[in-house]
């Protein structure tokens, strides 16, 4: 398991709720009246870079109906020299429509693919869900990473001054906004031009460069009892994912089964995968990523041994309220150690979620779409000498 080539990461754990089930997507009624919190004071050597979406965007219901739109916008930070990202803050303009936001950063190598996607899509930005929506700038492939996640009440995401994510000249920012239209009865209700504040520093020879370490597990969630249909067949579902997203994404389900040492898929609500660490790293934080059927995610270090440690535990995952989970203190991980990721999904939620309830039943495998799923523990690490 190699370290992903990463630029920035700051988000996506989960904040537990106390309800019997995660809030239904599309059930939110808006977050009016919550101005952005003031950032923490700048520390020695740091500076703020204030950015905005290139133009205001008026969200609208997606094709086929619904009250939620996921829209990605490209923002150029205009960097002329290398810097380290030590903090981020998302500041939505229209808090009545803004449900949550994710900030991705893309290194110079993926910039052309991002600009091409933006240029070929009518209007500002493009539709996206659960990722950047850009082939060549995907988080799962280490071509892009999360830089922040905003939800109502969130303040600036702040890292320690001596560690940050390296941003090179030519890097781009992708801002994914989740707009919920229930506050406007499912109709256009004004525009939004969200702002973004980056906390940057030039760094020193002692600055630790942060990377991301993605830990995936298969998603093999069969149709529950009482549901049937053509897509309840695993092979048919994989063929459908392949048709929608291409052979690379379509082949992920079988590839993960093989990489996790399984001779065959193991259908069920809970899936797990052990990843052997190849290089020494220090673990600082992590977050779990699933889609709308996600229930819980956990990452364990060296499970089943006397030194076992849970390094990420999200017992009640909520797609619409994702948070970075910082460790109380950094943990050193050595070559040969094992990181186990475990995810639990619930196909029964499909009938309760407006985004999924009108879709045909399906055997859910890994994919980029709303009706697909993922299981990913994305950890914030820094390489270290052994």
C-alpha positions as CSV (number, residue, x, y, z in Angstrom):
1,X,0.0,0.0,0.0
2,X,1.7,3.2,-1.2
3,X,1.2,6.7,0.0
4,X,-1.1,8.7,-2.2
5,X,0.4,11.7,-4.0
6,X,-1.5,14.4,-2.2
7,X,-1.8,18.1,-2.0
8,X,-4.2,18.9,0.8
9,X,-6.5,17.2,3.2
10,X,-8.5,18.5,6.1
11,X,-11.8,16.9,6.3
12,X,-14.4,14.2,6.3
13,X,-14.9,12.3,9.5
14,X,-18.4,12.2,10.9
15,X,-20.3,13.8,13.7
16,X,-22.5,11.3,15.5
17,X,-26.2,12.0,15.9
18,X,-28.5,10.4,18.4
19,X,-31.3,9.5,16.0
20,X,-32.2,6.0,15.0
21,X,-31.1,6.7,11.5
22,X,-29.1,9.3,9.6
23,X,-31.2,12.3,8.4
24,X,-32.8,11.6,5.0
25,X,-31.0,13.3,2.2
26,X,-33.1,16.1,1.0
27,X,-34.9,16.4,4.3
28,X,-33.0,19.4,5.5
29,X,-34.8,22.7,5.7
30,X,-31.8,25.1,5.5
31,X,-29.4,26.8,7.8
32,X,-30.3,30.4,7.7
33,X,-28.8,33.0,10.0
34,X,-25.4,31.4,10.7
35,X,-22.6,33.9,9.7
36,X,-19.1,32.5,9.4
37,X,-17.0,32.4,12.6
38,X,-13.9,34.6,12.9
39,X,-10.7,32.7,12.1
40,X,-8.0,32.1,14.7
41,X,-5.2,34.7,14.7
42,X,-2.4,34.2,12.2
43,X,0.7,32.6,13.6
44,X,4.2,33.6,12.7
45,X,4.9,33.3,9.0
46,X,1.3,32.6,8.0
47,X,-0.9,34.6,5.7
48,X,-4.5,34.4,4.5
49,X,-5.5,34.0,0.9
50,X,-9.2,34.9,0.3
51,X,-10.9,33.3,-2.7
52,X,-14.4,33.1,-4.2
53,X,-16.3,31.2,-6.7
54,X,-15.7,32.8,-10.1
55,X,-19.3,33.8,-10.4
56,X,-22.6,33.5,-8.5
57,X,-24.5,30.2,-9.2
58,X,-28.2,29.7,-9.0
59,X,-28.9,26.1,-8.0
60,X,-31.7,24.2,-9.6
61,X,-33.3,20.7,-9.2
62,X,-31.4,18.0,-10.9
63,X,-32.8,16.2,-14.0
64,X,-35.4,13.7,-12.9
65,X,-36.5,15.8,-10.0
66,X,-35.3,16.1,-6.4
67,X,-34.4,18.9,-4.0
68,X,-30.6,18.5,-3.8
69,X,-28.0,19.6,-6.2
70,X,-24.3,18.8,-5.8
71,X,-22.3,21.4,-7.9
72,X,-18.5,21.6,-8.3
73,X,-16.8,24.9,-9.1
74,X,-13.1,25.4,-10.0
75,X,-11.2,28.1,-8.1
76,X,-7.7,29.1,-9.0
77,X,-5.7,30.2,-5.9
78,X,-3.1,31.8,-8.2
79,X,0.0,30.5,-6.4
80,X,3.3,31.8,-7.7
81,X,5.4,29.9,-5.2
82,X,5.1,26.7,-3.2
83,X,3.3,27.0,0.1
84,X,1.9,24.8,2.9
85,X,-1.8,24.7,3.7
86,X,-2.2,24.9,7.5
87,X,-5.9,25.9,7.7
88,X,-9.1,26.4,5.7
89,X,-12.4,28.1,6.2
90,X,-15.5,27.8,3.9
91,X,-17.9,30.9,4.0
92,X,-21.1,30.3,2.1
93,X,-22.9,33.4,0.9
94,X,-26.4,32.0,0.8
95,X,-26.7,30.0,4.1
96,X,-30.4,29.3,3.4
97,X,-29.4,27.1,0.4
98,X,-26.0,25.8,1.4
99,X,-26.3,22.4,3.1
100,X,-22.7,21.5,3.3
101,X,-19.5,21.9,1.2
102,X,-16.3,20.0,0.5
103,X,-13.1,21.5,-0.7
104,X,-10.8,19.5,-2.9
105,X,-7.3,20.5,-4.0
106,X,-5.8,19.3,-7.3
107,X,-2.0,19.3,-8.0
108,X,-0.7,20.9,-11.3
109,X,-0.8,17.5,-13.0
110,X,-4.6,17.3,-12.8
111,X,-5.3,21.0,-13.6
112,X,-5.9,20.4,-17.4
113,X,-8.5,17.7,-16.7
114,X,-10.3,20.0,-14.3
115,X,-10.4,22.9,-16.7
116,X,-11.5,20.7,-19.5
117,X,-14.4,19.4,-17.4
118,X,-15.4,23.0,-16.5
119,X,-15.2,24.2,-20.1
120,X,-17.4,21.4,-21.6
121,X,-20.2,21.8,-19.0
122,X,-22.8,24.5,-19.6
123,X,-23.0,27.2,-16.9
124,X,-20.6,27.6,-14.0
125,X,-19.1,24.3,-12.8
126,X,-20.5,20.8,-13.2
127,X,-22.7,18.2,-11.4
128,X,-20.8,16.0,-8.9
129,X,-21.5,13.7,-6.0
130,X,-19.2,12.1,-3.5
131,X,-16.1,13.3,-5.3
132,X,-14.7,15.8,-7.8
133,X,-16.5,14.2,-10.8
134,X,-13.3,14.7,-12.9
135,X,-11.4,11.8,-14.4
136,X,-7.8,12.6,-13.8
137,X,-8.5,14.4,-10.6
138,X,-10.0,11.7,-8.4
139,X,-9.5,11.4,-4.7
140,X,-9.5,7.6,-4.8
141,X,-6.6,7.6,-7.2
142,X,-4.5,10.0,-5.2
143,X,-5.0,12.7,-7.9
144,X,-6.9,15.1,-5.6
145,X,-7.6,15.3,-1.9
146,X,-10.1,16.8,0.5
147,X,-8.9,20.2,1.9
148,X,-11.9,20.9,4.1
149,X,-15.5,20.1,4.8
150,X,-18.0,22.7,5.9
151,X,-21.3,22.2,7.6
152,X,-23.4,24.6,9.7
153,X,-21.5,25.5,12.8
154,X,-18.1,24.6,11.5
155,X,-15.3,27.0,12.1
156,X,-11.8,27.2,10.5
157,X,-10.0,23.8,10.1
158,X,-6.7,24.4,11.7
159,X,-3.5,22.3,11.7
160,X,-0.4,22.8,13.8
161,X,2.0,25.4,12.6
162,X,4.8,22.9,11.9
163,X,2.8,20.6,9.6
164,X,0.9,21.3,6.4
165,X,-0.1,20.2,2.9
166,X,2.2,21.2,0.2
167,X,0.6,23.4,-2.6
168,X,2.6,24.0,-5.7
169,X,2.2,26.7,-8.3
170,X,-0.6,25.6,-10.7
171,X,-2.6,23.8,-8.1
172,X,-6.4,24.3,-8.3
173,X,-9.2,24.2,-5.8
174,X,-12.5,22.4,-6.5
175,X,-15.4,23.5,-4.3
176,X,-18.3,21.1,-4.1
177,X,-21.5,22.8,-2.8
178,X,-24.5,20.7,-1.7
179,X,-27.5,23.0,-2.2
180,X,-30.8,21.9,-0.6
181,X,-33.9,23.4,-2.2
182,X,-36.5,22.4,0.3
183,X,-36.2,25.9,1.8
184,X,-37.5,27.2,-1.5
185,X,-40.1,24.5,-2.2
186,X,-37.8,22.8,-4.7
187,X,-37.6,25.9,-6.9
188,X,-34.7,28.2,-7.6
189,X,-34.3,30.5,-4.6
190,X,-31.5,32.9,-5.3
191,X,-27.8,32.5,-6.1
192,X,-24.7,31.7,-4.1
193,X,-21.1,32.8,-4.3
194,X,-19.3,31.0,-1.6
195,X,-15.9,32.3,-0.3
196,X,-13.0,30.3,0.8
197,X,-10.1,31.4,3.0
198,X,-6.8,29.5,2.9
199,X,-4.2,29.8,5.7
200,X,-0.8,29.5,4.0
201,X,2.8,29.5,5.1
202,X,6.1,29.2,3.2
203,X,7.3,26.7,5.7
204,X,10.8,26.0,7.0
205,X,13.2,23.0,6.7
206,X,11.5,21.6,9.8
207,X,7.9,21.8,8.3
208,X,6.4,18.3,8.1
209,X,4.7,17.6,4.8
210,X,1.3,15.9,5.2
211,X,0.0,13.3,2.8
212,X,-3.1,11.2,2.6
213,X,-3.3,7.4,3.0
214,X,-6.5,6.0,1.6
215,X,-7.8,2.7,3.0
216,X,-10.6,1.1,1.0
217,X,-12.8,-1.9,1.6
218,X,-15.2,-3.6,-0.8
219,X,-18.9,-2.7,-0.9
220,X,-21.0,-5.7,-1.5
221,X,-24.5,-4.8,-0.3
222,X,-27.2,-7.1,-1.7
223,X,-30.9,-6.2,-2.1
224,X,-32.7,-6.7,1.2
225,X,-35.4,-9.3,1.6
226,X,-38.6,-8.4,-0.3
227,X,-36.8,-6.4,-3.1
228,X,-36.0,-7.8,-6.5
229,X,-35.1,-6.6,-10.0
230,X,-32.5,-6.9,-12.7
231,X,-29.9,-4.8,-10.8
232,X,-30.2,-7.0,-7.7
233,X,-27.7,-9.2,-9.6
234,X,-24.1,-8.3,-8.7
235,X,-22.8,-8.7,-12.3
236,X,-25.6,-6.6,-13.7
237,X,-25.0,-3.9,-11.1
238,X,-21.3,-3.8,-12.0
239,X,-22.1,-3.6,-15.7
240,X,-24.4,-0.7,-14.9
241,X,-21.6,1.1,-12.9
242,X,-19.2,0.4,-15.9
243,X,-21.7,1.9,-18.3
244,X,-22.1,5.1,-16.2
245,X,-18.5,5.7,-15.2
246,X,-16.2,3.6,-17.4
247,X,-14.2,0.3,-17.0
248,X,-11.8,1.8,-14.4
249,X,-14.6,2.5,-11.9
250,X,-16.6,-0.5,-12.9
251,X,-13.6,-2.8,-12.3
252,X,-13.1,-1.5,-8.7
253,X,-15.5,-3.9,-7.0
254,X,-13.7,-7.1,-8.2
255,X,-10.3,-5.4,-7.8
256,X,-10.9,-4.6,-4.1
257,X,-12.0,-8.2,-3.4
258,X,-8.7,-9.4,-4.8
259,X,-6.6,-6.8,-3.1
260,X,-8.2,-7.6,0.3
261,X,-7.2,-11.2,-0.1
262,X,-10.7,-12.6,-0.6
263,X,-11.2,-15.5,-2.9
264,X,-14.8,-14.3,-3.7
265,X,-17.1,-11.5,-2.7
266,X,-18.7,-11.7,0.7
267,X,-22.2,-10.1,0.4
268,X,-23.4,-8.4,3.6
269,X,-23.9,-5.2,5.5
270,X,-20.4,-5.1,6.9
271,X,-17.2,-5.3,4.9
272,X,-13.5,-5.1,6.0
273,X,-10.1,-5.0,4.5
274,X,-6.6,-5.2,6.0
275,X,-3.9,-2.9,4.5
276,X,-0.2,-3.7,5.2
277,X,1.8,-0.5,5.8
278,X,4.9,-0.3,3.6
279,X,6.7,2.9,4.8
280,X,7.0,4.5,8.2
281,X,4.5,7.3,8.8
282,X,3.1,9.4,11.6
283,X,-0.7,9.4,11.7
284,X,-2.4,12.8,12.7
285,X,-6.0,12.5,11.7
286,X,-8.5,10.8,9.5
287,X,-12.1,10.7,8.2
288,X,-14.4,8.1,6.9
289,X,-16.2,8.3,3.6
290,X,-19.3,6.5,2.5
291,X,-22.4,7.6,0.6
292,X,-26.1,7.7,1.6
293,X,-26.4,4.1,2.9
294,X,-23.4,4.4,5.2
295,X,-24.0,3.5,8.9
296,X,-20.6,3.3,10.5
297,X,-16.8,3.2,9.7
298,X,-13.8,2.2,11.8
299,X,-10.0,2.1,11.3
300,X,-7.9,-0.1,13.6
301,X,-4.1,-0.3,13.9
302,X,-2.8,-3.9,14.4
303,X,-6.1,-5.4,15.3
304,X,-6.0,-8.6,17.4
305,X,-2.6,-7.8,18.9
306,X,-1.6,-6.5,22.4
307,X,-0.8,-3.1,20.8
308,X,-4.1,-2.8,18.9
309,X,-5.5,0.7,18.7
310,X,-8.6,2.2,17.2
311,X,-7.5,5.3,15.2
312,X,-10.8,6.3,13.7
313,X,-14.3,5.5,15.0
314,X,-17.5,6.9,13.4
315,X,-20.3,4.8,15.0
316,X,-23.1,6.9,13.4
317,X,-22.0,8.1,10.0
318,X,-24.0,11.0,8.5
319,X,-23.1,11.9,4.9
320,X,-24.4,15.4,5.4
321,X,-22.4,16.2,8.6
322,X,-18.9,15.0,7.9
323,X,-16.0,16.0,10.1
324,X,-12.3,15.5,10.4
325,X,-11.4,13.4,13.4
326,X,-8.0,14.4,14.9
327,X,-6.1,12.0,17.1
328,X,-5.5,13.2,20.7
329,X,-1.8,12.7,19.9
330,X,0.1,11.6,16.7
331,X,0.7,7.9,16.3
332,X,3.8,6.4,14.7
333,X,3.1,3.5,12.3
334,X,5.9,1.2,11.2
335,X,6.4,-0.9,8.0
336,X,4.7,-4.2,8.5
337,X,1.9,-2.8,10.7
338,X,-1.7,-3.4,9.6
339,X,-4.5,-0.9,9.2
340,X,-7.9,-2.5,9.1
341,X,-10.9,-0.5,7.7
342,X,-14.4,-1.7,8.4
343,X,-17.7,-0.2,7.0
344,X,-21.3,-1.0,7.7
345,X,-24.0,0.0,5.2
346,X,-27.8,-0.4,5.4
347,X,-29.7,-1.1,2.2
348,X,-33.0,-0.6,4.1
349,X,-32.3,3.2,4.2
350,X,-33.0,3.3,0.4
351,X,-36.7,3.5,0.9
352,X,-36.3,6.4,3.4
353,X,-34.1,8.6,1.3
354,X,-35.7,10.8,-1.3
355,X,-32.7,10.7,-3.5
356,X,-32.9,6.9,-3.7
357,X,-36.5,5.9,-3.0
358,X,-37.6,6.3,-6.7
359,X,-34.7,4.3,-8.1
360,X,-34.9,0.6,-8.8
361,X,-33.5,-1.9,-6.2
362,X,-29.9,-2.8,-6.8
363,X,-27.0,-4.8,-5.5
364,X,-24.8,-1.9,-4.3
365,X,-21.1,-1.9,-5.2
366,X,-18.3,0.7,-5.3
367,X,-19.1,3.6,-7.6
368,X,-19.2,7.4,-7.9
369,X,-23.0,7.9,-8.2
370,X,-25.7,8.7,-5.7
371,X,-27.0,5.1,-5.9
372,X,-23.6,3.6,-5.5
373,X,-21.5,3.3,-2.3
374,X,-17.9,3.6,-1.0
375,X,-16.0,2.5,2.0
376,X,-12.8,4.6,2.5
377,X,-10.9,5.6,5.6
378,X,-8.7,8.5,4.4
379,X,-5.9,9.2,6.9
380,X,-3.7,12.2,7.3
381,X,-0.1,11.2,7.7
382,X,3.4,12.5,7.4
383,X,6.3,10.3,6.2
384,X,9.1,9.8,8.7
385,X,12.4,8.2,8.9
386,X,12.4,4.6,10.3
